[in-house]
Amino acid sequence: PVYQKTEVEGNTVLNKQRVASFFDLEQGKIANLKNINKCVQKLEEEYRSNGYILARVTDVHMEKDGTLKVAVNEGVVEGFKVKGNVKTKDYVVTREMKLKKGEPFNAKAARRSMQRVYNLGYFEDVNIKLNPGREPNGVEVEISVVEMNTGTFGIGAGYSNADGFVGMVSIGDKNFRGIGDKINLRWEFGGEDNKNYDFSYTRPWLDDKETSATINLYDITNEYADYNIDGDEIARYDKKRRGQEITFSRRTHNEFVSNYITIKNRDDIYKGPADGYEDDVNQYYEEGFKQSPHFKKEWMPQTPEERRKENFGVTRSITFGRVYDSRDNVYDPHEGKRIGYSVEWAGGMGGDFDFTKWTADWRYYFRAGGESVWALNLGAGYASGDMPLSQRFTMGGSDTLRGYEDDQFRGNSMLKATLEYRFPIVKKVQGVLFTDNGYAWDKRHEDEFDMGLLKNSYGVGLRINSPLGPVKLDYGYGEDGGKFHFSFGGQF
């Protein structure tokens, strides 16, 4: 037959013009079977390169009028089946699927679906298997999971001459009732003024657009320590922190990008020197504080009341943020990146402070062979206006600048850079080599972004996946010697 044109049936992923372009046969010439077979191979390779590994050309024939008929079967997903889940509802798993019922199976979407299910944090293992469907080349996607314990419970009690009997109860579950909600409650009681509580609840799916909501209520009194830029303690005191926060977030059309908004009402209250420090005259918020040579008298409040007013009070703010997150595993990433930007504005909603705070955070992960990984974290921040102590940028401690005191450097601007080499040691134990760099500049007595003030440190650490959660052990060496850091929580 003399070839005239190509007509395609069954294609939904590639449009007809795109498919026909692979059949570059010369019009008006007798069709050559070898050339047609090569065109079929190119079309199927195009499908495979885009992740549609089940797509097949099921029929090719020439009509009498010279029309080349091409039939494509793209391998449609007919449904989903979840196995291994006891507590978790099926829909909690299937709603994370990038694959959709009635659409062609895509291997890339299947891999991303596995990552999304694993990143829920409910399962030790996740696997996907394809079962034959009812229709030719159709498949049923079977998701096999191995559940882990997602609930936590703690209780404690103690007695002291100062407070008498005190107790603590904590309860949490990141897969509450098997519906994917997250709840945490910590309650402390006893003593004269020990009725602390911290409650948070997260609903990850408010609608089918992946809108999530988190509410946090807290009223906590803890002991705090403040340091000057030399690492010398200048105050140890009790502070009450109480407030309410609510956050809404939603994924965009790009599933790696989310936008969020947080509304915060927080009150920081000075409760006086910590037990045992009442008679210490060198307390920043009390009478008799000794002037540091690093502080300029023209900005330092002269009375204890003025110093407290500068650093404690009500903060009412609204924060807008945007996050790009393509990490393969949010708990132990080996590749991908997370980039976040946010701006917090306080001042138009009442409260005691008026400021605008801009923050940027970049995190990159690169495989280094096997299970080893290079992790890089860069950050920058700038704020203008009247900021309380609790809202300033901080550097120092286990999460930012190891080898220095917690929150040793505070200011209105900040730069940071951390590089880690992470490598496995034994099951659930990981080793870390790191270097930290950064500083937070206080514009009242320092030039903002003065690079000569940047601090750096280096050290080693361990990451232990314990039954109580991730444990971080680090030893950092800074300009004034070494310091050991212990903390709970995942790494960046």
C-alpha positions as CSV (number, residue, x, y, z in Angstrom):
1,P,0.0,0.0,0.0
2,V,1.0,3.6,-0.6
3,Y,1.4,5.5,2.7
4,Q,-0.7,8.7,3.1
5,K,-1.1,9.5,6.8
6,T,-1.0,8.1,10.4
7,E,-3.9,7.8,12.8
8,V,-3.4,6.9,16.5
9,E,-5.9,5.4,19.0
10,G,-5.7,4.8,22.7
11,N,-3.2,7.5,23.5
12,T,-3.9,9.9,26.4
13,V,-0.4,10.9,27.6
14,L,1.1,11.9,24.3
15,N,-1.1,13.9,21.9
16,K,-1.9,12.6,18.4
17,Q,0.6,15.0,16.8
18,R,3.4,13.9,19.0
19,V,2.7,10.2,18.4
20,A,2.4,10.7,14.6
21,S,5.7,12.6,14.6
22,F,7.5,9.3,15.3
23,F,6.1,7.7,12.1
24,D,8.2,9.8,9.8
25,L,7.3,7.8,6.7
26,E,7.5,9.4,3.3
27,Q,4.0,10.2,2.0
28,G,3.1,8.8,-1.4
29,K,5.6,6.0,-1.2
30,I,5.0,2.3,-0.6
31,A,5.2,1.6,3.2
32,N,8.2,-0.4,4.4
33,L,7.6,-2.8,7.2
34,K,11.1,-2.5,8.7
35,N,10.7,1.3,8.9
36,I,7.3,1.0,10.5
37,N,8.8,-1.4,13.2
38,K,11.5,1.1,13.9
39,C,8.9,3.9,14.3
40,V,6.9,1.6,16.8
41,Q,10.1,1.1,18.8
42,K,10.8,4.8,19.0
43,L,7.3,5.5,20.2
44,E,7.5,2.8,22.9
45,E,10.9,4.1,24.0
46,E,9.4,7.6,24.3
47,Y,6.7,6.2,26.7
48,R,9.3,4.4,28.7
49,S,11.6,7.4,29.0
50,N,8.7,9.3,30.6
51,G,8.0,6.5,33.1
52,Y,5.1,4.8,31.3
53,I,6.8,1.4,31.3
54,L,3.6,-0.6,30.6
55,A,2.6,1.3,27.4
56,R,2.6,-0.9,24.3
57,V,1.7,-0.6,20.7
58,T,-0.8,-3.4,20.3
59,D,-1.8,-3.1,16.7
60,V,-0.4,-1.5,13.5
61,H,-2.1,-2.0,10.1
62,M,-2.6,-0.2,6.8
63,E,-6.0,0.7,5.5
64,K,-6.8,0.5,1.8
65,D,-6.8,4.3,1.5
66,G,-3.2,4.4,2.8
67,T,-3.9,5.3,6.4
68,L,-1.6,3.7,8.9
69,K,-3.7,2.8,12.0
70,V,-1.7,2.6,15.3
71,A,-3.4,1.4,18.5
72,V,-1.7,2.1,21.8
73,N,-2.5,0.5,25.2
74,E,-0.9,2.7,27.9
75,G,-1.4,0.3,30.9
76,V,-4.1,1.8,33.0
77,V,-4.3,1.7,36.8
78,E,-7.6,-0.1,37.6
79,G,-7.4,0.3,41.4
80,F,-5.4,0.1,44.6
81,K,-5.0,-2.4,47.4
82,V,-3.3,-1.8,50.7
83,K,-1.8,-4.7,52.7
84,G,-0.1,-4.9,56.1
85,N,-1.9,-2.0,57.7
86,V,-3.6,-2.8,61.0
87,K,-4.1,0.6,62.6
88,T,-3.8,2.9,59.5
89,K,-6.9,3.4,57.4
90,D,-6.5,2.5,53.7
91,Y,-7.4,6.0,52.5
92,V,-4.5,7.5,54.5
93,V,-2.1,5.5,52.3
94,T,-4.0,5.8,48.9
95,R,-4.4,9.6,49.2
96,E,-0.6,9.9,49.0
97,M,-0.5,8.1,45.7
98,K,0.6,10.2,42.7
99,L,-0.9,7.4,40.6
100,K,-4.6,7.9,39.9
101,K,-7.3,5.3,39.1
102,G,-8.1,5.3,35.4
103,E,-4.8,6.9,34.4
104,P,-1.7,5.1,32.8
105,F,0.7,3.6,35.3
106,N,3.9,5.7,35.6
107,A,7.0,4.2,37.3
108,K,8.3,7.7,38.3
109,A,5.0,8.6,40.0
110,A,5.1,5.1,41.7
111,R,8.5,5.8,43.2
112,R,7.4,9.3,44.4
113,S,4.3,7.7,45.9
114,M,6.4,5.3,47.9
115,Q,8.5,8.2,49.2
116,R,5.4,10.1,50.2
117,V,4.0,7.1,52.1
118,Y,7.3,6.5,53.8
119,N,7.6,10.2,54.7
120,L,4.4,9.9,56.7
121,G,6.5,8.3,59.5
122,Y,4.0,5.5,60.2
123,F,5.8,2.7,58.5
124,E,9.1,0.9,58.7
125,D,8.9,-0.3,55.1
126,V,6.8,0.4,52.0
127,N,6.7,-1.6,48.8
128,I,4.6,-1.4,45.6
129,K,3.6,-4.5,43.5
130,L,1.6,-4.6,40.3
131,N,-1.1,-7.2,40.0
132,P,-2.9,-8.1,36.7
133,G,-6.1,-6.2,36.1
134,R,-9.3,-7.2,34.5
135,E,-8.6,-5.4,31.2
136,P,-5.6,-6.3,28.9
137,N,-2.5,-4.6,30.1
138,G,-4.4,-3.1,33.1
139,V,-2.9,-3.3,36.6
140,E,-4.0,-3.2,40.2
141,V,-1.4,-1.4,42.4
142,E,-0.8,-3.2,45.7
143,I,0.9,-1.2,48.4
144,S,2.5,-3.3,51.2
145,V,3.4,-1.6,54.4
146,V,5.0,-2.6,57.7
147,E,3.6,-0.4,60.5
148,M,5.7,1.0,63.3
149,N,4.7,2.2,66.8
150,T,3.6,5.9,66.3
151,G,2.4,6.6,69.9
152,T,4.4,7.8,72.8
153,F,3.6,8.0,76.5
154,G,5.6,9.3,79.4
155,I,5.1,9.9,83.1
156,G,7.3,11.3,85.8
157,A,7.3,12.6,89.4
158,G,9.6,14.3,91.8
159,Y,10.0,16.2,95.1
160,S,12.0,19.2,96.2
161,N,12.0,21.5,99.2
162,A,11.3,24.5,97.1
163,D,8.4,23.1,95.0
164,G,7.2,20.0,96.9
165,F,5.7,17.3,94.8
166,V,5.7,17.7,91.1
167,G,4.5,15.5,88.3
168,M,4.5,15.2,84.5
169,V,2.4,13.4,81.9
170,S,3.0,13.4,78.2
171,I,1.1,11.6,75.4
172,G,1.4,11.8,71.7
173,D,0.6,10.0,68.4
174,K,1.6,11.0,64.9
175,N,-1.0,8.7,63.5
176,F,-3.9,9.4,65.8
177,R,-6.7,6.8,65.5
178,G,-5.1,5.6,62.3
179,I,-6.4,8.6,60.3
180,G,-3.1,10.4,59.9
181,D,-3.7,13.2,62.4
182,K,-0.9,14.2,64.8
183,I,-1.5,15.0,68.5
184,N,0.9,15.9,71.3
185,L,0.1,16.9,74.9
186,R,2.4,17.5,77.8
187,W,1.2,18.5,81.2
188,E,3.2,19.3,84.3
189,F,1.6,19.9,87.7
190,G,2.4,20.4,91.4
191,G,4.5,23.1,93.2
192,E,3.5,26.7,93.7
193,D,3.3,27.7,90.1
194,N,3.7,24.5,88.0
195,K,0.7,24.0,85.8
196,N,2.5,23.9,82.5
197,Y,0.9,22.5,79.4
198,D,1.8,22.3,75.7
199,F,-0.9,21.0,73.3
200,S,-0.6,20.6,69.5
201,Y,-2.9,19.0,66.9
202,T,-2.3,18.6,63.2
203,R,-4.8,17.6,60.5
204,P,-2.8,17.0,57.3
205,W,-5.7,16.7,54.9
206,L,-8.5,19.2,55.4
207,D,-9.6,18.7,51.8
208,D,-8.5,17.0,48.6
209,K,-6.2,19.9,47.8
210,E,-3.8,18.8,50.6
211,T,-4.7,21.7,52.9
212,S,-3.3,21.1,56.4
213,A,-3.9,22.8,59.7
214,T,-2.0,22.9,63.0
215,I,-3.1,24.4,66.2
216,N,-0.7,24.9,69.2
217,L,-1.7,26.0,72.7
218,Y,0.9,26.5,75.4
219,D,1.5,27.9,78.9
220,I,4.9,26.9,80.1
221,T,7.3,28.2,82.8
222,N,10.9,27.2,82.3
223,E,14.4,28.2,83.5
224,Y,16.4,30.1,80.9
225,A,20.0,31.4,80.7
226,D,21.3,34.4,78.8
227,Y,24.9,34.8,77.6
228,N,26.9,37.7,76.4
229,I,28.9,37.4,73.1
230,D,31.9,36.1,75.1
231,G,29.9,33.1,76.3
232,D,29.6,34.5,79.9
233,E,26.3,33.9,81.7
234,I,24.6,37.3,82.5
235,A,21.2,36.1,83.7
236,R,19.5,32.9,84.8
237,Y,15.8,33.3,85.3
238,D,12.3,31.8,85.1
239,K,10.1,32.8,82.2
240,K,6.5,32.0,81.4
241,R,5.7,31.5,77.8
242,R,2.1,31.3,76.9
243,G,0.1,31.7,73.7
244,Q,-1.7,30.3,70.7
245,E,-0.6,29.6,67.2
246,I,-2.4,28.3,64.2
247,T,-0.9,27.4,60.8
248,F,-2.5,26.6,57.5
249,S,-0.6,25.2,54.5
250,R,-1.4,23.9,51.0
251,R,0.5,22.3,48.2
252,T,0.6,24.1,44.9
253,H,0.2,22.5,41.5
254,N,3.8,21.6,41.9
255,E,3.6,18.8,44.5
256,F,7.1,19.8,45.8
257,V,6.0,23.4,46.7
258,S,3.8,24.4,49.6
259,N,2.6,27.8,50.9
260,Y,1.8,28.4,54.5
261,I,0.5,31.1,56.9
262,T,0.9,31.2,60.7
263,I,-0.9,33.5,63.1
264,K,0.7,33.8,66.5
265,N,-0.3,35.4,69.8
266,R,2.5,34.9,72.4
267,D,3.2,36.5,75.7
268,D,6.7,36.2,77.4
269,I,6.6,37.0,81.1
270,Y,9.7,37.5,83.3
271,K,9.2,35.5,86.6
272,G,12.3,36.5,88.5
273,P,15.7,34.9,89.0
274,A,15.9,31.1,89.1
275,D,16.1,29.3,92.4
276,G,19.5,29.8,93.9
277,Y,20.3,33.0,92.0
278,E,18.1,35.4,93.9
279,D,21.1,36.9,95.8
280,D,23.3,37.0,92.7
281,V,23.8,40.8,91.9
282,N,25.1,40.1,88.4
283,Q,21.7,39.5,86.9
284,Y,20.8,41.5,83.7
285,Y,17.2,42.0,84.7
286,E,17.9,42.9,88.3
287,E,19.5,45.7,90.2
288,G,23.3,45.8,90.3
289,F,24.0,44.3,86.9
290,K,27.6,44.9,85.9
291,Q,28.0,46.7,82.6
292,S,29.8,44.6,79.9
293,P,32.5,46.4,77.9
294,H,30.8,45.1,74.7
295,F,27.6,47.0,75.5
296,K,27.3,50.6,74.7
297,K,25.7,52.7,77.4
298,E,23.7,54.8,74.9
299,W,21.5,51.8,74.0
300,M,21.4,49.7,77.1
301,P,18.3,50.4,79.3
302,Q,19.5,51.7,82.7
303,T,16.8,50.2,85.0
304,P,15.7,46.6,85.4
305,E,12.2,47.6,84.5
306,E,13.4,49.1,81.2
307,R,15.5,46.0,80.4
308,R,12.5,43.7,81.1
309,K,10.2,45.8,78.9
310,E,12.7,45.6,76.0
311,N,12.8,41.8,76.1
312,F,9.4,40.6,77.4
313,G,5.9,41.2,76.4
314,V,3.1,40.3,73.9
315,T,4.0,39.4,70.3
316,R,1.2,39.2,67.8
317,S,2.3,38.4,64.3
318,I,1.4,36.8,61.0
319,T,4.0,34.8,58.9
320,F,3.8,33.9,55.2
321,G,6.1,31.2,53.9
322,R,6.9,29.1,50.9
323,V,8.8,25.8,50.9
324,Y,10.2,23.6,48.1
325,D,10.9,20.1,49.3
326,S,12.1,17.3,47.0
327,R,13.9,15.2,49.7
328,D,13.7,11.5,49.2
329,N,13.3,10.9,52.9
330,V,12.4,13.7,55.3
331,Y,13.8,11.8,58.3
332,D,17.1,10.7,56.8
333,P,17.5,12.4,53.4
334,H,20.1,11.1,50.9
335,E,19.2,13.2,47.9
336,G,17.1,16.2,47.0
337,K,16.8,19.7,48.5
338,R,14.6,21.8,50.8
339,I,14.4,25.5,50.2
340,G,12.2,27.8,52.4
341,Y,11.5,31.5,52.6
342,S,9.3,33.3,55.1
343,V,8.4,36.8,56.3
344,E,6.9,37.5,59.7
345,W,5.2,40.8,60.4
346,A,4.2,42.1,63.8
347,G,2.7,45.5,64.7
348,G,-0.7,45.9,63.1
349,M,-2.4,43.4,65.4
350,G,-1.7,44.9,68.7
351,G,1.0,43.6,71.0
352,D,4.0,45.3,72.5
353,F,6.4,44.9,69.5
354,D,6.6,46.1,65.9
355,F,9.0,44.4,63.5
356,T,9.4,42.6,60.1
357,K,11.5,39.5,59.9
358,W,12.8,37.9,56.7
359,T,14.3,34.4,56.7
360,A,15.7,32.1,54.0
361,D,16.9,28.5,54.5
362,W,18.6,26.2,51.9
363,R,19.3,22.5,52.4
364,Y,21.0,20.2,49.9
365,Y,21.7,16.5,50.1
366,F,24.2,14.5,47.9
367,R,24.9,10.8,47.9
368,A,28.5,10.0,48.7
369,G,28.5,6.3,47.9
370,G,26.5,3.6,49.6
371,E,24.4,5.0,52.5
372,S,26.8,7.9,53.1
373,V,25.7,11.4,52.3
374,W,26.9,15.0,52.2
375,A,24.4,17.5,53.8
376,L,24.7,21.3,53.3
377,N,22.6,23.9,55.2
378,L,22.8,27.6,54.4
379,G,20.7,30.3,56.0
380,A,20.2,34.0,56.2
381,G,18.0,36.4,58.0
382,Y,17.3,40.1,58.5
383,A,14.8,42.0,60.6
384,S,13.9,45.6,61.1
385,G,11.9,47.2,64.0
386,D,11.5,46.5,67.6
387,M,12.1,42.8,68.4
388,P,11.8,41.1,71.7
389,L,14.5,38.6,72.9
390,S,12.4,35.6,72.0
391,Q,12.0,36.7,68.3
392,R,15.6,37.6,67.5
393,F,17.9,35.4,65.4
394,T,20.1,33.2,67.5
395,M,23.3,31.3,66.9
396,G,24.9,28.8,69.2
397,G,24.0,25.3,70.5
398,S,23.2,21.9,69.1
399,D,21.0,23.1,66.2
400,T,23.1,26.0,64.8
401,L,26.7,26.5,66.0
402,R,28.0,23.6,68.0
403,G,30.9,24.3,70.4
404,Y,29.2,27.4,71.7
405,E,26.6,28.1,74.4
406,D,22.9,27.8,73.5
407,D,21.7,31.0,71.8
408,Q,25.0,32.7,72.7
409,F,24.7,35.2,69.9
410,R,21.4,37.1,69.3
411,G,20.6,39.8,66.8
412,N,18.6,41.4,64.0
413,S,20.6,39.7,61.2
414,M,22.1,36.3,60.7
415,L,24.1,34.1,58.4
416,K,24.9,30.4,58.9
417,A,26.5,27.5,57.0
418,T,26.8,23.9,58.1
419,L,28.4,21.0,56.2
420,E,28.0,17.4,57.4
421,Y,29.3,14.1,56.2
422,R,27.0,11.3,57.5
423,F,27.9,7.7,57.4
424,P,26.3,4.5,58.8
425,I,28.1,2.7,61.7
426,V,25.6,-0.1,62.7
427,K,21.9,-0.5,62.3
428,K,20.1,2.6,63.6
429,V,23.4,4.4,64.5
430,Q,24.9,7.0,62.2
431,G,28.2,8.9,62.5
432,V,28.7,12.6,61.6
433,L,31.6,14.8,60.8
434,F,30.7,18.5,60.7
435,T,31.7,22.1,60.5
436,D,29.5,25.0,61.5
437,N,29.9,28.6,60.6
438,G,27.7,31.6,61.4
439,Y,26.8,34.6,63.6
440,A,23.9,36.7,64.7
441,W,24.6,40.5,64.7
442,D,23.1,42.9,67.2
443,K,22.7,46.1,65.3
444,R,22.7,48.1,68.6
445,H,26.4,47.6,69.1
446,E,27.7,45.8,66.0
447,D,27.8,46.5,62.3
448,E,25.3,44.3,60.5
449,F,26.8,41.4,58.5
450,D,30.4,42.2,59.7
451,M,32.1,39.1,58.3
452,G,35.0,39.5,60.7
453,L,32.7,38.5,63.5
454,L,31.7,35.1,62.0
455,K,32.3,32.1,64.3
456,N,33.2,28.6,63.2
457,S,33.5,25.2,64.8
458,Y,34.1,21.6,63.9
459,G,33.5,18.2,65.5
460,V,32.0,14.7,65.5
461,G,28.7,13.3,66.4
462,L,26.4,10.3,66.6
463,R,22.7,9.9,65.5
464,I,20.8,7.2,67.3
465,N,17.3,6.1,66.3
466,S,16.1,5.1,69.8
467,P,12.6,3.9,70.9
468,L,12.1,7.4,72.3
469,G,12.9,9.1,69.0
470,P,16.0,10.4,67.3
471,V,18.9,11.2,69.6
472,K,21.7,13.6,68.7
473,L,25.1,13.5,70.4
474,D,27.7,16.0,69.2
475,Y,31.0,17.3,70.4
476,G,31.9,20.7,68.8
477,Y,35.1,22.6,69.1
478,G,34.9,26.4,68.9
479,E,37.3,29.3,69.5
480,D,37.1,28.8,73.3
481,G,37.4,25.0,73.4
482,G,35.1,22.1,73.1
483,K,31.5,21.5,74.2
484,F,29.3,18.5,74.3
485,H,25.7,18.7,73.0
486,F,22.8,16.3,73.7
487,S,19.4,16.7,72.2
488,F,16.3,14.9,70.9
489,G,14.9,15.4,67.4
490,G,15.9,14.8,63.8
491,Q,18.7,16.5,62.0
492,F,18.3,19.0,59.2
